[in-house]
């Protein structure tokens, strides 16, 4: 099964969840949840899973739990497929 890692720059406390676009090699994503007790990470994973048409368990934060710079693993997609589905 295909899988890939995706570098992200997460922006917590945004008005709504949205994919902003590429910032160098990292995808900039805004999430509504605050960066408290892992809520922003949880919402980020749920939002990405929904946007990519993946089950929630297929999206995990590998690195950057407490940072805006994150590395996320996507199970079931190649990086090219993820880029296509996100439309960015």
PyMOL commands that set and color helices and strands:
alter all, ss='L'
color gray80, all
select helices_A, chain A and resi 39-52+56-58+79-86
alter helices_A, ss='H'
color red, helices_A
select strands_A, chain A and resi 3-11+18-23+26-30+59-63+69-75
alter strands_A, ss='S'
color yellow, strands_A
deselect
rebuild
show_as cartoon
